[in-house]
């Protein structure tokens, strides 16, 4: 027991003596880990072969996503939309990296009712955007996403088609019997 108390005391004094810069490194590591996790959730690969009545049909789809870190934060500014679901987001980023934004979420995709929000405490760290959505009634929701290039391949020899946007992980919603918890906000051209 004495050894445990001594070890605990040493740990506490070591933690108190840790320089503030090391906390930044720890949080930087978690930003990188979170960025990698979100980007990985937007990758997919499907291959399959169906055969019916002597006809063989091969299906192939691969999506590769990579984080996009811009040297000039203003390059993230723009209008973004989730195709076919009604989600939209307008981001304004200044040269210093200060972020403001507003958007629209569907309350339910079945009835077309939308609700507006603004972003509060929005920050970009690398390619990771974190903020709090603030809705008209005062309710809030965490907002987290990564700026990514998504490249789709339709067959193994395909050169791919790349799209830039914001991959967001969010609270699940139900759309036509499917539960969605991540959305790709494509930047409008």
Secondary structure, 3 states (H helix, E strand, C coil): CHHHHHHHHHHHHHHHHCCHHHHHHHHHHHHHHHHHHHHHHCCEEEEEEEEECCEEEEEEEEEEEEECCCCCHHHHCEEEECCCCCCEEEEEECCCCCEEEEEEEEEECCCCEEEEEEEEEEEEECCEEEEEEEECCCCEEEEEEEEEEEEEECCCCCCCEEEEEEEEEEEEEEECCEEEEEEEEEECC
